[in-house]
Amino acid sequence: MTNADIIKLVKSEVIPAVGCTEPMAVALCTAYATESLGTTPDKINILLSANILKNAMGVGIPGTGMIGLPIAVALGALYGKSSYGLEVLKDVNPDRVEKGKQFINGNRISISLKKDITEKLYIEVCCSAGAVSSTAIIAHDHTNLVYLDKVDADGKSQILKDTRSKQSDNDQEEAQEELNLKRVYEFATTAPLADIEFINEARKLNEAASNNALKGNYGHNLGKTLTRPLGRGVMGDSIFSHILAATSCACDARMAGAMIPVMCNSGSGNQGIAATMPVVVFARENHNTEEELTRALMLSHLTAVYIKQSLGRLSALCGCVVAATGSSCGITYLMGGSYEQVAYSVKNMIANLAGIVCDGAKPSCSLKVSSGVSTAVLSAIMAIQNDVVTSVEGIIEDDVDKSIHNLTKVGSIGMNETDRLILDIMTHKG
């Protein structure tokens, strides 16, 4: 891949969002369907893939004080703007939330699983008002509208967009074939600084989210707990504890539904946070230069993007494994590590975190993120001392890229039954 190809890839995968990306994607799809309908819907019927449903059931919706899909759908229909992308609900205010609640109470929204599909990221929204209806479908990517139509009162259908048969995504497939960890490292460490400075926007957004979280009580308050006397008494007042606190704070706020934008990575705000904050905190406290921080952030985010290409947008494998692996690479680089040592950190991460399951987006995600980030620091410390998990152990191979693909095979293929069982448990509790 050329530098220009990589820059384009990163800019498409590292984007801002307000709130958890799965319910925001459903709200976005609802906004598309409502805009096509041209009026407020009487009824909204939503069909979702299991992974979308799993990740949208228990997470806070920004600015609402509520969890789950119904309020996201209602606000998407009433006030969502598709032009905002994953920030589709950024115009929400308390008065509009009350109107959204009234919409829900009218029993207008139906949400169910889409049967017999293999796509893990699939959202289908059908809005109707009288005899007029409109359908929007987002698939493969959280903002990827693949179908949009409108059916008038006479039953005449107008297809406004249909790219469902063109989703081979050749550019992504080629990127997956050509990108490897060596190329990721070379790009991040040698590309002209002016070409990659845009990655600092991730630092700006995610650090602000972390700082803002200290002003409120969000989720399980893991980040705040680590900054309090109890947390410091147990964990110490160290770079390590500061990394855990800053990363957890941002995750606490996001999962609880704070109206705070974060920079995502590969469709996940938590992954964006975990790929950013450990690197930012370590660089600041290790007195690295601004250039070193910029390059470490690019290394972290691009590593996460590379791994997600073969894992897929959504899987039963927790995204903290991917994002924290990126931050471990970034921290290793900031420690003065070579490419070989960065590769060691990746192997150490895979050996430790492979198999951590995703049981939906929710406030307790901050615990998993902190587990991933703590392992990222340990893996970097080991790597910089040339301590690495060897190829006789578990799924690790001598070739770091083969090790990565072993991890993604476990997540994308081996854990499919785990994914189904987790959803079954989540939907039949009590």
C-alpha positions as CSV (number, residue, x, y, z in Angstrom):
1,M,0.0,0.0,0.0
2,T,1.2,3.5,-0.7
3,N,1.3,6.2,2.0
4,A,-1.7,7.8,0.3
5,D,-3.7,4.6,0.5
6,I,-2.9,4.2,4.2
7,I,-3.8,7.8,5.0
8,K,-7.1,7.3,3.2
9,L,-7.7,4.1,5.2
10,V,-7.0,5.6,8.6
11,K,-9.2,8.7,7.8
12,S,-12.1,6.4,7.0
13,E,-11.7,4.3,10.1
14,V,-10.8,6.9,12.7
15,I,-13.8,9.1,12.9
16,P,-15.8,11.0,15.6
17,A,-19.0,9.8,17.2
18,V,-21.3,10.7,20.0
19,G,-22.4,7.7,22.0
20,C,-22.0,3.9,21.4
21,T,-21.7,3.3,17.7
22,E,-24.3,0.5,17.4
23,P,-27.3,2.4,18.7
24,M,-26.1,5.5,16.9
25,A,-25.9,3.4,13.6
26,V,-29.5,2.3,14.2
27,A,-30.5,6.0,14.9
28,L,-28.7,7.0,11.7
29,C,-30.5,4.3,9.6
30,T,-33.8,5.5,11.1
31,A,-32.9,9.1,10.1
32,Y,-32.2,8.0,6.5
33,A,-35.6,6.2,6.4
34,T,-37.5,9.1,7.9
35,E,-35.9,11.6,5.6
36,S,-36.9,9.5,2.7
37,L,-40.4,9.1,4.0
38,G,-40.7,12.9,4.3
39,T,-42.8,13.0,7.5
40,T,-42.9,11.7,11.0
41,P,-43.5,7.9,10.9
42,D,-46.6,6.3,12.4
43,K,-44.7,3.0,12.7
44,I,-41.1,2.0,12.7
45,N,-40.1,-1.7,12.1
46,I,-36.5,-2.6,12.7
47,L,-34.6,-5.8,11.9
48,L,-31.1,-6.2,13.3
49,S,-28.3,-8.7,13.2
50,A,-27.5,-10.4,16.5
51,N,-24.3,-8.5,17.0
52,I,-26.0,-5.1,16.6
53,L,-28.7,-6.1,19.0
54,K,-26.2,-7.4,21.5
55,N,-24.2,-4.1,21.5
56,A,-27.2,-1.8,21.7
57,M,-29.3,-3.4,24.5
58,G,-27.5,-2.1,27.6
59,V,-25.7,1.1,26.7
60,G,-26.6,4.7,27.6
61,I,-27.9,6.9,24.8
62,P,-26.3,10.4,24.9
63,G,-28.2,13.2,26.4
64,T,-31.2,11.0,27.4
65,G,-30.4,9.4,30.7
66,M,-31.9,6.2,29.2
67,I,-30.4,3.0,27.8
68,G,-31.2,0.8,24.8
69,L,-32.6,1.2,21.3
70,P,-36.1,2.6,21.6
71,I,-35.1,6.1,22.6
72,A,-32.3,6.1,20.0
73,V,-34.8,5.1,17.3
74,A,-37.4,7.6,18.5
75,L,-34.9,10.5,18.5
76,G,-33.4,9.3,15.2
77,A,-36.9,9.6,13.6
78,L,-37.9,12.9,15.2
79,Y,-34.6,14.8,15.2
80,G,-31.8,12.8,13.7
81,K,-29.9,14.2,10.7
82,S,-28.2,11.6,8.5
83,S,-25.7,14.3,7.4
84,Y,-24.2,14.1,10.9
85,G,-23.1,10.5,10.5
86,L,-22.5,8.8,13.8
87,E,-23.1,12.2,15.5
88,V,-26.7,11.8,14.3
89,L,-28.2,12.8,17.7
90,K,-26.0,15.7,18.6
91,D,-28.9,18.2,18.4
92,V,-30.8,16.4,21.2
93,N,-31.9,18.4,24.2
94,P,-34.1,17.7,27.2
95,D,-37.3,18.9,25.5
96,R,-36.7,16.6,22.6
97,V,-36.0,13.7,24.8
98,E,-39.4,14.1,26.4
99,K,-41.0,14.1,22.9
100,G,-39.0,11.0,22.2
101,K,-40.4,9.3,25.3
102,Q,-43.9,10.2,24.2
103,F,-43.1,8.6,20.8
104,I,-42.0,5.4,22.5
105,N,-45.2,5.3,24.6
106,G,-47.3,5.3,21.4
107,N,-46.1,1.8,20.7
108,R,-44.8,2.8,17.3
109,I,-41.5,0.9,17.4
110,S,-40.9,-2.8,16.8
111,I,-37.4,-4.3,17.1
112,S,-36.5,-7.9,16.2
113,L,-33.7,-10.1,14.9
114,K,-33.2,-10.4,11.1
115,K,-33.2,-14.1,10.4
116,D,-31.0,-16.1,8.0
117,I,-28.3,-13.5,7.5
118,T,-24.5,-14.0,7.8
119,E,-23.6,-10.3,7.9
120,K,-22.8,-9.4,11.5
121,L,-23.4,-5.7,11.0
122,Y,-26.9,-5.3,9.5
123,I,-29.6,-2.7,10.2
124,E,-32.9,-2.5,8.4
125,V,-35.4,0.2,9.2
126,C,-38.9,0.5,7.6
127,C,-40.8,3.6,8.4
128,S,-44.4,4.1,7.5
129,A,-47.0,6.9,7.6
130,G,-50.4,5.9,6.3
131,A,-50.0,4.1,3.0
132,V,-46.5,5.6,2.4
133,S,-43.4,3.7,3.5
134,S,-39.6,3.9,3.3
135,T,-36.8,1.4,4.0
136,A,-33.2,2.0,4.7
137,I,-30.5,-0.6,5.2
138,I,-27.0,-0.1,6.7
139,A,-24.6,-3.0,6.4
140,H,-20.9,-4.0,6.7
141,D,-20.0,-0.6,8.3
142,H,-21.8,1.6,10.8
143,T,-22.3,4.4,8.3
144,N,-22.6,2.3,5.1
145,L,-26.0,2.9,3.6
146,V,-26.5,0.1,1.0
147,Y,-30.3,0.5,0.3
148,L,-32.9,3.3,0.4
149,D,-36.4,3.3,-1.1
150,K,-39.7,5.0,-0.8
151,V,-43.1,3.4,-1.7
152,D,-45.9,5.9,-2.3
153,A,-49.6,5.6,-1.5
154,D,-50.3,3.9,-4.9
155,G,-47.7,1.2,-4.2
156,K,-45.2,2.7,-6.6
157,S,-41.6,2.0,-5.4
158,Q,-38.8,4.5,-6.0
159,I,-35.3,3.0,-5.3
160,L,-33.1,5.8,-4.2
161,K,-30.0,3.7,-3.6
162,D,-29.1,0.0,-3.9
163,T,-25.5,-1.1,-3.7
164,R,-26.1,-4.4,-1.9
165,S,-24.7,-6.5,-4.8
166,K,-21.5,-4.3,-4.9
167,Q,-20.2,-4.9,-1.4
168,S,-17.1,-6.9,-2.3
169,D,-15.2,-3.9,-1.1
170,N,-12.2,-4.6,-3.2
171,D,-10.2,-1.7,-1.8
172,Q,-10.6,-3.1,1.7
173,E,-9.7,-6.6,0.5
174,E,-6.6,-5.3,-1.2
175,A,-5.7,-3.3,1.9
176,Q,-6.0,-6.5,4.0
177,E,-3.7,-8.4,1.7
178,E,-1.1,-5.8,1.4
179,L,-1.0,-4.4,5.0
180,N,1.2,-6.1,7.6
181,L,2.7,-5.1,10.9
182,K,6.0,-4.2,9.3
183,R,4.3,-1.8,6.8
184,V,2.3,-0.4,9.7
185,Y,5.4,0.3,11.7
186,E,7.3,1.8,8.7
187,F,4.5,4.1,7.8
188,A,3.9,5.3,11.3
189,T,7.6,6.0,12.0
190,T,8.8,7.4,8.7
191,A,5.8,9.1,6.9
192,P,6.2,12.9,6.7
193,L,4.9,14.3,9.9
194,A,2.6,16.8,8.2
195,D,0.8,13.9,6.5
196,I,-0.1,12.2,9.8
197,E,-0.7,15.0,12.2
198,F,-4.4,14.6,11.6
199,I,-4.3,11.7,14.1
200,N,-3.8,14.2,16.9
201,E,-7.5,15.0,16.6
202,A,-8.0,11.6,18.3
203,R,-5.9,12.9,21.2
204,K,-7.9,16.1,21.4
205,L,-11.3,14.5,21.5
206,N,-10.6,11.5,23.7
207,E,-8.5,13.4,26.2
208,A,-11.3,15.9,26.5
209,A,-13.8,13.0,27.0
210,S,-11.6,11.6,29.8
211,N,-11.2,15.0,31.5
212,N,-15.0,15.7,31.3
213,A,-15.8,12.4,32.9
214,L,-14.2,13.5,36.1
215,K,-16.9,16.2,36.4
216,G,-19.7,13.8,36.7
217,N,-20.6,10.3,37.9
218,Y,-20.8,7.9,34.9
219,G,-21.3,4.2,34.8
220,H,-19.4,2.4,37.4
221,N,-17.0,5.3,38.0
222,L,-14.0,3.1,37.5
223,G,-11.8,6.0,36.3
224,K,-12.8,8.2,39.1
225,T,-12.2,5.4,41.6
226,L,-8.7,5.0,40.4
227,T,-8.0,8.8,41.0
228,R,-9.4,8.8,44.5
229,P,-7.5,8.0,47.7
230,L,-8.7,4.4,47.8
231,G,-7.6,3.8,44.2
232,R,-4.3,5.6,44.6
233,G,-3.7,3.8,47.9
234,V,-4.0,0.4,46.2
235,M,-2.7,1.1,42.7
236,G,-0.2,3.8,43.6
237,D,0.3,7.2,42.0
238,S,2.2,6.0,38.9
239,I,2.2,6.2,35.1
240,F,0.5,2.8,35.1
241,S,-2.4,4.0,37.4
242,H,-2.7,7.2,35.4
243,I,-3.1,5.3,32.2
244,L,-5.8,3.1,33.6
245,A,-7.6,6.0,35.1
246,A,-7.6,8.3,32.1
247,T,-8.7,5.5,29.7
248,S,-11.4,4.2,32.1
249,C,-12.8,7.7,32.6
250,A,-13.5,8.2,28.9
251,C,-15.0,4.8,28.6
252,D,-17.2,5.4,31.7
253,A,-18.6,8.6,30.3
254,R,-19.2,7.1,26.8
255,M,-21.0,4.0,27.9
256,A,-23.2,5.9,30.3
257,G,-24.5,8.1,27.5
258,A,-22.6,11.4,28.2
259,M,-23.1,13.9,25.4
260,I,-19.3,13.9,24.7
261,P,-17.8,13.1,21.3
262,V,-15.0,10.6,21.1
263,M,-12.8,9.5,18.2
264,C,-13.6,5.9,17.1
265,N,-11.4,3.3,15.6
266,S,-12.9,0.7,13.2
267,G,-16.4,1.6,14.3
268,S,-15.9,1.6,18.0
269,G,-15.5,4.5,20.4
270,N,-14.1,2.2,23.1
271,Q,-11.5,1.0,20.7
272,G,-10.7,4.6,19.8
273,I,-10.3,5.5,23.4
274,A,-8.1,2.4,24.2
275,A,-5.9,3.1,21.2
276,T,-5.4,6.7,22.2
277,M,-5.4,7.4,25.9
278,P,-2.7,5.0,27.1
279,V,-0.3,6.4,24.4
280,V,-1.1,10.0,25.3
281,V,-0.6,9.5,29.0
282,F,2.6,7.6,28.7
283,A,4.0,10.1,26.2
284,R,3.2,13.0,28.5
285,E,4.7,11.4,31.6
286,N,7.7,9.9,29.8
287,H,8.4,13.4,28.3
288,N,8.3,12.2,24.7
289,T,8.3,14.8,22.0
290,E,5.2,15.9,20.1
291,E,6.5,14.1,17.0
292,E,7.1,10.9,18.9
293,L,3.5,11.1,20.3
294,T,2.1,11.7,16.9
295,R,3.9,8.7,15.4
296,A,3.0,6.5,18.4
297,L,-0.7,7.4,18.0
298,M,-0.6,6.6,14.3
299,L,1.2,3.3,15.1
300,S,-1.5,2.4,17.7
301,H,-4.5,3.3,15.6
302,L,-3.2,1.8,12.4
303,T,-2.3,-1.5,14.2
304,A,-5.9,-1.7,15.5
305,V,-7.3,-1.0,12.0
306,Y,-5.0,-3.7,10.5
307,I,-6.1,-6.3,13.0
308,K,-9.8,-5.4,12.6
309,Q,-9.6,-5.9,8.9
310,S,-9.4,-9.7,9.3
311,L,-11.5,-9.8,12.6
312,G,-14.5,-7.9,11.2
313,R,-16.5,-5.0,12.6
314,L,-18.3,-7.1,15.2
315,S,-17.5,-10.4,16.7
316,A,-17.6,-12.4,20.0
317,L,-14.0,-11.2,20.7
318,C,-13.9,-8.0,22.8
319,G,-12.5,-5.1,20.9
320,C,-10.3,-4.1,23.8
321,V,-7.9,-6.9,22.6
322,V,-7.4,-5.2,19.3
323,A,-7.3,-1.6,20.5
324,A,-5.1,-2.3,23.5
325,T,-2.7,-4.2,21.2
326,G,-2.4,-1.1,19.2
327,S,-1.6,1.0,22.3
328,S,0.9,-1.5,23.5
329,C,2.7,-1.0,20.2
330,G,2.6,2.7,20.6
331,I,3.9,2.5,24.2
332,T,6.7,0.2,23.1
333,Y,7.7,2.7,20.4
334,L,7.7,5.6,23.0
335,M,10.0,3.5,25.2
336,G,12.5,3.5,22.3
337,G,11.5,0.1,21.0
338,S,12.5,-1.3,17.6
339,Y,10.2,-3.0,15.1
340,E,11.1,-6.3,16.5
341,Q,10.2,-5.2,20.0
342,V,6.9,-3.8,18.8
343,A,6.2,-7.2,17.3
344,Y,7.1,-8.8,20.6
345,S,4.5,-6.6,22.3
346,V,1.8,-7.8,19.9
347,K,2.7,-11.5,20.6
348,N,2.6,-10.8,24.3
349,M,-0.9,-9.2,24.0
350,I,-2.3,-12.1,21.9
351,A,-1.0,-14.7,24.4
352,N,-2.7,-13.0,27.3
353,L,-6.0,-11.6,26.0
354,A,-7.2,-14.0,23.3
355,G,-10.6,-15.2,24.1
356,I,-12.0,-12.3,26.1
357,V,-15.7,-12.3,25.1
358,C,-17.8,-9.4,24.1
359,D,-21.2,-9.6,25.9
360,G,-22.5,-6.3,24.5
361,A,-21.8,-2.6,24.9
362,K,-22.5,-1.5,28.5
363,P,-21.1,0.5,31.4
364,S,-18.9,-2.4,32.6
365,C,-17.0,-2.2,29.3
366,S,-14.6,0.1,31.2
367,L,-13.5,-2.9,33.2
368,K,-12.6,-4.9,30.1
369,V,-10.9,-1.8,28.6
370,S,-8.8,-1.4,31.7
371,S,-7.9,-5.1,31.6
372,G,-6.7,-4.7,28.0
373,V,-4.8,-1.5,28.7
374,S,-3.1,-2.9,31.8
375,T,-1.9,-5.9,29.7
376,A,-0.8,-3.4,27.0
377,V,1.6,-1.8,29.5
378,L,2.9,-5.1,30.8
379,S,3.4,-6.4,27.3
380,A,5.4,-3.3,26.4
381,I,7.6,-3.6,29.5
382,M,8.3,-7.2,28.6
383,A,8.9,-6.4,24.9
384,I,11.4,-3.6,25.6
385,Q,13.4,-6.1,27.6
386,N,13.2,-8.6,24.7
387,D,10.9,-11.0,26.6
388,V,8.4,-12.5,24.3
389,V,5.9,-15.4,24.3
390,T,7.4,-18.0,21.9
391,S,6.0,-20.1,19.1
392,V,5.8,-23.2,21.3
393,E,3.1,-21.5,23.4
394,G,-0.6,-21.5,22.4
395,I,-1.6,-19.7,19.2
396,I,1.7,-17.7,18.9
397,E,3.9,-18.3,15.9
398,D,7.3,-16.9,14.9
399,D,5.7,-14.7,12.3
400,V,3.8,-11.9,14.1
401,D,1.3,-11.5,11.3
402,K,0.4,-15.2,11.4
403,S,-0.1,-14.8,15.2
404,I,-2.5,-11.9,14.5
405,H,-4.5,-13.9,12.0
406,N,-4.6,-16.8,14.5
407,L,-6.2,-14.4,16.9
408,T,-8.7,-13.1,14.4
409,K,-9.6,-16.6,13.3
410,V,-10.5,-17.5,16.9
411,G,-12.6,-14.3,17.1
412,S,-14.3,-14.4,13.7
413,I,-14.8,-18.1,13.2
414,G,-14.1,-20.1,16.4
415,M,-16.3,-18.0,18.6
416,N,-19.4,-17.9,16.5
417,E,-21.2,-20.3,18.7
418,T,-20.1,-18.3,21.7
419,D,-21.7,-15.3,20.1
420,R,-25.0,-17.0,19.7
421,L,-25.0,-18.4,23.2
422,I,-24.1,-14.9,24.7
423,L,-27.1,-13.3,22.9
424,D,-29.4,-16.1,24.0
425,I,-28.4,-15.6,27.6
426,M,-28.7,-11.8,27.3
427,T,-32.2,-12.0,25.9
428,H,-33.5,-14.6,28.3
429,K,-32.3,-13.3,31.6
430,G,-34.8,-13.4,34.5
